[in-house]
Amino acid sequence: MTVESTAARKPRRSSKRTSAAKTPAKTQEGSGPQLVQLLTPEGERVEHPDFEIDLSAEELRGLYRDMVLTRRFDAEATALQRQGELGLWASLLGQEAAQIGSGRALRDDDYVFPTYREHGVAWCRGVDPTNLLGMFRGVNHGGWDPNTNNFHLYTIVIGSQTLHATGYAMGVAKDGADSAVIAYFGDGASSQGDVAEAFTFSAVYNAPVVFFCQNNQWAISEPTEKQTRVPLYQRAQGFGFPGVRVDGNDVLACLAVTRSALERARRGEGPTLVEAFTYRMGAHTTSDDPTKYRADEERAAWEAKDPILRLRTYLEKQELADAAFFTALEEESETLGKRVREAVRAMPDPDRLAIFDHAYADGNPLVDEERAQFAAYQASFAEEGN
């Protein structure tokens, strides 16, 4: 089975379920707020009284595959930027569980409003990975039709997509549909006024929207403690809707919590804020140097909580995946990397005059004049023989 044919595959339930012994959930991160956690960093299954999930071995292997291939694509994109093939890249390294878990909780008719880092969610929605790279190479303004996969174009303006999601969700409710909307943003964006306005409108209008905040601890170079005096998920209380903090490195917990929040939205019970407590293992973008503002020891501590490693440990302990599975996945991973590499280098340069085509739906005399001036400017180089 090819990568292309399985990228949009959602885990299917089967009659065979895992029967591993589970232990009660315990408080995480010392004396801080308790995380919703179903899989510990050591790869042990635990229970939670409010969020439970029952997955088959096939579904668990599917989640693992999603995370591995997403990380491989992300690494390839980072390498391409370093080689000068992309202008910029925002890595998701370390956030695979938050994105794959929440992404696989969505139904086909749900709608996603991402930032510029939701490569794993895009994978879950069936967006071809190569389509994500056109904007970062500078050959298009998005690269995919949002309505094909119910996955909006990447949003660079910090926090604005939460308002877009809220407005869309209000429309969904007025249309009488039972689908839900999810908006992704980071801990830094949570300080934006747009996010506060989205919270207000969604609460007042009982919009069927889930706000999924990936708290990766750093808003570029600003740590979370310089942005808020309370845990981010508690901000929802002031707006009149529930918030929950989930272990963002636990793909099972992210799936369970997001699924619950989406179902709540579909029932007409309004918005939910999900704070996925995770860590940005790499730089904010490839133009950033995180060694200037955070210690190596901090990253090392989070490496022990790696989302892919913990699920692999569980699969191996419970004998839910064999060596052949991991070998085949490694080969598929390399095939994906090669395909992405070749596709990026083969992307044609855009028509420079196309920038004027969609400024106005019906055209505009001033734009027409500007187009003519730019065309003459381009032609002048050809006349000079350059």
C-alpha positions as CSV (number, residue, x, y, z in Angstrom):
1,M,0.0,0.0,0.0
2,T,1.4,3.4,-1.0
3,V,1.9,6.4,1.1
4,E,-0.5,8.4,-1.1
5,S,-3.3,5.9,-0.7
6,T,-3.0,5.7,3.0
7,A,-2.3,9.3,4.0
8,A,-6.0,10.0,4.5
9,R,-6.8,6.7,6.2
10,K,-8.4,7.0,9.6
11,P,-7.9,4.2,12.1
12,R,-10.8,1.7,11.9
13,R,-12.1,-0.2,14.8
14,S,-11.9,-4.0,14.8
15,S,-13.3,-6.6,17.0
16,K,-9.9,-7.4,18.4
17,R,-8.9,-5.2,21.3
18,T,-5.8,-4.9,23.4
19,S,-6.1,-6.2,26.9
20,A,-3.0,-4.8,28.5
21,A,-3.3,-4.2,32.3
22,K,-3.9,-0.6,33.1
23,T,-3.0,1.3,36.2
24,P,-4.9,4.4,37.6
25,A,-3.8,7.8,36.4
26,K,-1.5,9.8,38.5
27,T,-0.7,13.5,38.9
28,Q,2.0,14.6,36.4
29,E,4.6,17.4,36.4
30,G,5.1,17.6,40.2
31,S,2.7,19.9,42.0
32,G,1.3,21.5,38.8
33,P,-2.1,20.8,37.3
34,Q,-2.9,17.2,36.5
35,L,-2.5,16.2,32.9
36,V,-4.9,13.9,31.2
37,Q,-2.6,11.0,30.4
38,L,-3.3,7.5,29.1
39,L,0.3,6.5,28.1
40,T,3.2,7.3,30.3
41,P,6.7,8.3,29.0
42,E,7.7,4.8,29.9
43,G,5.1,3.3,27.6
44,E,2.7,2.1,30.3
45,R,-1.1,2.4,29.8
46,V,-2.9,4.2,32.6
47,E,-6.6,5.0,33.1
48,H,-8.4,8.3,33.5
49,P,-11.9,8.5,35.0
50,D,-13.1,11.0,32.4
51,F,-11.3,10.1,29.3
52,E,-10.9,6.5,28.1
53,I,-10.2,5.0,24.8
54,D,-10.4,1.5,23.3
55,L,-8.2,1.0,20.3
56,S,-7.3,-2.1,18.3
57,A,-3.8,-3.2,17.6
58,E,-4.3,-2.0,14.0
59,E,-5.4,1.4,15.1
60,L,-2.4,1.7,17.5
61,R,0.0,0.8,14.7
62,G,-1.8,3.4,12.5
63,L,-1.2,6.2,15.0
64,Y,2.5,5.2,15.3
65,R,2.8,5.1,11.5
66,D,1.2,8.6,11.2
67,M,3.7,10.0,13.7
68,V,6.8,8.4,12.1
69,L,5.9,9.5,8.6
70,T,5.0,13.0,9.8
71,R,8.4,13.4,11.5
72,R,10.2,12.1,8.5
73,F,8.4,14.6,6.2
74,D,9.2,17.4,8.7
75,A,12.9,16.4,8.8
76,E,13.1,16.4,5.0
77,A,11.5,19.8,4.8
78,T,14.0,21.2,7.4
79,A,16.9,19.7,5.3
80,L,15.5,21.2,2.1
81,Q,15.4,24.7,3.7
82,R,19.0,24.3,4.8
83,Q,19.9,23.4,1.2
84,G,18.3,26.5,-0.1
85,E,15.2,24.9,-1.6
86,L,12.8,26.5,0.8
87,G,12.7,30.0,2.1
88,L,11.6,29.1,5.6
89,W,10.2,26.1,7.6
90,A,8.4,25.7,10.9
91,S,9.2,22.3,12.3
92,L,6.7,20.3,14.4
93,L,9.4,18.1,16.0
94,G,8.2,16.9,19.3
95,Q,4.6,17.8,18.7
96,E,3.6,14.7,16.6
97,A,1.3,13.2,19.3
98,A,-0.7,16.4,19.8
99,Q,-1.3,16.8,16.0
100,I,-1.9,13.2,15.1
101,G,-4.0,12.4,18.1
102,S,-6.3,15.5,17.6
103,G,-6.2,15.0,13.8
104,R,-7.5,11.5,14.0
105,A,-10.3,12.5,16.3
106,L,-11.9,14.6,13.5
107,R,-14.7,13.5,11.2
108,D,-14.6,14.1,7.5
109,D,-17.2,16.8,7.8
110,D,-15.4,18.7,10.5
111,Y,-13.4,21.8,9.5
112,V,-9.8,22.7,10.5
113,F,-8.2,26.1,10.8
114,P,-4.5,25.6,11.3
115,T,-1.5,27.8,12.0
116,Y,1.6,27.2,9.9
117,R,2.9,24.2,11.8
118,E,0.1,21.7,11.6
119,H,1.8,19.3,9.2
120,G,0.6,16.3,11.2
121,V,-3.0,17.5,11.1
122,A,-2.7,18.1,7.3
123,W,-1.5,14.5,7.0
124,C,-4.5,13.2,8.8
125,R,-6.8,15.3,6.6
126,G,-5.3,13.8,3.4
127,V,-3.4,16.8,2.2
128,D,-0.4,15.7,0.2
129,P,2.8,16.7,2.1
130,T,4.3,18.2,-1.1
131,N,1.4,20.7,-1.2
132,L,2.5,22.1,2.1
133,L,5.8,23.2,0.7
134,G,4.8,25.4,-2.2
135,M,4.2,28.5,0.0
136,F,7.5,28.0,1.8
137,R,9.3,27.7,-1.6
138,G,7.5,30.8,-2.8
139,V,5.7,29.3,-5.8
140,N,2.1,29.7,-4.5
141,H,0.0,31.2,-1.8
142,G,-1.2,27.9,-0.2
143,G,-1.0,24.9,-2.5
144,W,-4.3,23.2,-1.9
145,D,-8.1,23.7,-2.0
146,P,-9.3,24.1,1.6
147,N,-12.7,22.7,0.8
148,T,-11.4,19.4,-0.7
149,N,-10.2,18.2,2.7
150,N,-11.9,20.7,5.1
151,F,-8.5,21.9,6.0
152,H,-8.0,25.7,5.6
153,L,-4.8,27.2,4.2
154,Y,-2.0,27.9,6.6
155,T,-2.3,31.1,8.6
156,I,0.8,33.1,9.2
157,V,-0.8,36.0,11.2
158,I,-0.6,34.8,14.8
159,G,-4.0,34.0,16.3
160,S,-6.2,35.3,13.6
161,Q,-7.4,31.8,12.6
162,T,-9.3,31.4,15.9
163,L,-11.6,34.2,14.8
164,H,-12.1,32.6,11.4
165,A,-12.9,29.3,13.1
166,T,-15.3,30.9,15.4
167,G,-17.2,32.6,12.6
168,Y,-17.3,29.5,10.6
169,A,-18.6,27.5,13.6
170,M,-21.3,30.1,14.2
171,G,-22.4,29.5,10.6
172,V,-22.3,25.7,11.1
173,A,-24.7,26.1,14.0
174,K,-27.0,28.4,12.1
175,D,-27.1,25.9,9.2
176,G,-28.2,23.2,11.6
177,A,-25.2,20.9,10.8
178,D,-23.9,18.5,13.4
179,S,-20.2,18.9,12.4
180,A,-17.6,20.7,14.5
181,V,-14.7,23.1,13.9
182,I,-11.2,23.0,15.4
183,A,-8.7,25.9,15.6
184,Y,-5.1,25.3,16.3
185,F,-2.8,27.9,17.8
186,G,0.3,28.0,20.1
187,D,0.9,29.3,23.6
188,G,2.3,32.6,22.2
189,A,-0.9,33.1,20.2
190,S,-3.0,32.7,23.4
191,S,-1.8,36.2,24.4
192,Q,-3.2,37.8,21.2
193,G,-6.4,39.9,21.3
194,D,-7.8,37.9,18.4
195,V,-7.8,34.8,20.6
196,A,-9.6,36.5,23.4
197,E,-12.2,37.9,21.0
198,A,-12.7,34.4,19.5
199,F,-13.3,33.0,23.1
200,T,-15.9,35.7,23.7
201,F,-17.9,35.2,20.6
202,S,-17.7,31.4,20.7
203,A,-19.0,31.4,24.3
204,V,-21.8,33.9,23.7
205,Y,-23.0,32.2,20.6
206,N,-22.4,28.7,21.8
207,A,-20.3,27.9,18.7
208,P,-19.4,24.3,18.0
209,V,-15.6,24.9,18.1
210,V,-12.6,23.3,19.8
211,F,-9.7,25.6,20.5
212,F,-6.6,23.4,20.5
213,C,-3.6,25.1,22.0
214,Q,-0.3,23.4,21.5
215,N,1.7,24.7,24.5
216,N,5.2,24.0,23.4
217,Q,6.6,26.1,26.2
218,W,8.2,28.8,24.0
219,A,6.6,31.7,22.0
220,I,9.7,32.0,19.9
221,S,12.1,33.1,22.7
222,E,9.5,33.9,25.4
223,P,8.7,31.1,27.9
224,T,5.2,30.4,29.0
225,E,5.7,31.9,32.5
226,K,6.2,35.3,30.9
227,Q,2.8,35.1,29.2
228,T,0.4,33.9,31.9
229,R,0.1,33.5,35.6
230,V,-2.2,30.6,35.4
231,P,-2.1,27.4,33.3
232,L,-3.4,28.2,29.8
233,Y,-6.4,25.8,29.9
234,Q,-7.8,27.7,33.0
235,R,-8.3,30.8,30.9
236,A,-11.4,29.2,29.5
237,Q,-13.2,29.5,32.8
238,G,-13.2,33.3,32.5
239,F,-15.1,33.1,29.2
240,G,-17.6,30.5,30.5
241,F,-16.6,27.3,28.9
242,P,-14.5,24.3,30.0
243,G,-10.7,23.9,29.5
244,V,-8.6,20.7,29.9
245,R,-4.9,20.1,29.9
246,V,-3.7,17.0,28.1
247,D,-0.3,15.4,27.9
248,G,0.6,16.6,24.4
249,N,3.2,13.9,24.0
250,D,0.6,11.2,24.6
251,V,-1.1,10.4,21.3
252,L,-3.8,8.3,23.0
253,A,-4.8,11.0,25.5
254,C,-4.8,13.7,22.7
255,L,-7.1,11.5,20.7
256,A,-9.5,10.8,23.6
257,V,-9.6,14.4,24.9
258,T,-10.1,15.9,21.4
259,R,-12.7,13.4,20.5
260,S,-14.6,14.2,23.6
261,A,-14.4,18.0,23.0
262,L,-15.6,17.6,19.4
263,E,-18.5,15.4,20.5
264,R,-19.5,18.0,23.0
265,A,-19.4,20.7,20.3
266,R,-21.6,18.6,18.0
267,R,-24.2,18.1,20.8
268,G,-24.6,21.9,20.9
269,E,-22.8,22.4,24.2
270,G,-20.4,25.0,22.9
271,P,-16.6,25.5,22.8
272,T,-13.8,23.8,24.7
273,L,-10.2,24.8,25.2
274,V,-7.7,22.0,25.0
275,E,-4.2,22.7,26.1
276,A,-1.8,20.1,24.8
277,F,1.2,20.3,27.1
278,T,4.1,19.5,24.9
279,Y,7.5,20.8,23.8
280,R,9.1,22.3,20.7
281,M,12.2,20.2,20.3
282,G,13.6,22.3,17.5
283,A,13.7,25.9,16.6
284,H,10.6,28.1,16.2
285,T,11.5,28.3,12.5
286,T,14.6,27.7,10.6
287,S,15.6,31.3,11.1
288,D,15.6,30.9,14.9
289,D,18.5,29.7,17.1
290,P,17.0,28.3,20.3
291,T,20.4,27.8,22.0
292,K,20.3,31.6,22.6
293,Y,17.5,31.4,25.0
294,R,17.0,27.9,26.4
295,A,19.2,25.3,28.1
296,D,20.2,21.9,26.5
297,E,19.2,20.2,29.8
298,E,15.6,21.3,29.2
299,R,15.5,19.7,25.8
300,A,17.1,16.6,27.1
301,A,14.4,16.2,29.8
302,W,11.7,16.4,27.2
303,E,13.5,14.0,24.9
304,A,12.8,11.3,27.5
305,K,9.1,12.0,26.9
306,D,9.3,11.6,23.1
307,P,5.8,10.8,21.8
308,I,7.0,8.3,19.1
309,L,9.3,6.4,21.4
310,R,6.7,5.9,24.1
311,L,4.1,4.4,21.7
312,R,6.8,2.2,20.2
313,T,7.7,1.0,23.7
314,Y,4.1,0.1,24.3
315,L,3.7,-1.7,21.0
316,E,6.8,-3.8,21.7
317,K,5.9,-4.5,25.3
318,Q,2.4,-5.7,24.4
319,E,3.7,-7.5,21.2
320,L,1.3,-5.5,19.0
321,A,3.9,-4.8,16.3
322,D,6.8,-7.0,15.2
323,A,10.2,-6.3,13.6
324,A,8.7,-6.6,10.1
325,F,6.3,-3.8,10.8
326,F,9.0,-1.4,11.9
327,T,11.3,-2.4,9.0
328,A,8.6,-1.8,6.5
329,L,7.7,1.5,8.0
330,E,11.3,2.6,7.8
331,E,11.4,1.8,4.1
332,E,8.1,3.7,3.6
333,S,9.6,6.6,5.5
334,E,12.6,6.8,3.2
335,T,10.3,6.5,0.1
336,L,8.3,9.5,1.4
337,G,11.4,11.6,2.0
338,K,12.7,10.9,-1.5
339,R,9.3,11.8,-3.0
340,V,9.1,15.1,-1.1
341,R,12.7,15.9,-2.1
342,E,12.1,15.3,-5.8
343,A,8.7,17.1,-5.8
344,V,10.1,20.3,-4.3
345,R,13.0,20.5,-6.7
346,A,10.6,20.0,-9.6
347,M,8.2,22.7,-8.6
348,P,7.9,25.2,-11.5
349,D,8.4,28.9,-10.9
350,P,5.1,30.8,-11.0
351,D,4.1,33.3,-13.6
352,R,5.2,36.6,-12.1
353,L,2.2,38.4,-13.5
354,A,-0.2,36.0,-11.7
355,I,0.2,38.1,-8.6
356,F,-2.3,40.6,-10.1
357,D,-4.9,38.0,-11.1
358,H,-6.9,37.6,-7.8
359,A,-6.6,41.1,-6.3
360,Y,-10.2,41.7,-7.3
361,A,-12.9,39.3,-8.5
362,D,-14.0,41.4,-11.4
363,G,-10.8,43.3,-12.1
364,N,-9.8,46.9,-11.4
365,P,-8.4,49.6,-13.6
366,L,-5.6,50.5,-11.2
367,V,-4.5,46.8,-10.9
368,D,-4.6,46.6,-14.7
369,E,-2.3,49.6,-14.9
370,E,0.1,48.1,-12.4
371,R,0.1,44.8,-14.2
372,A,1.0,46.6,-17.5
373,Q,3.8,48.6,-15.7
374,F,5.3,45.4,-14.2
375,A,5.1,43.6,-17.5
376,A,7.0,46.4,-19.2
377,Y,9.6,46.3,-16.4
378,Q,10.1,42.6,-16.9
379,A,10.4,43.1,-20.6
380,S,13.1,45.7,-20.2
381,F,15.5,43.0,-18.9
382,A,14.9,40.8,-21.9
383,E,15.7,43.8,-24.2
384,E,19.0,44.4,-22.4
385,G,19.8,40.7,-22.9
386,N,19.8,39.8,-19.2
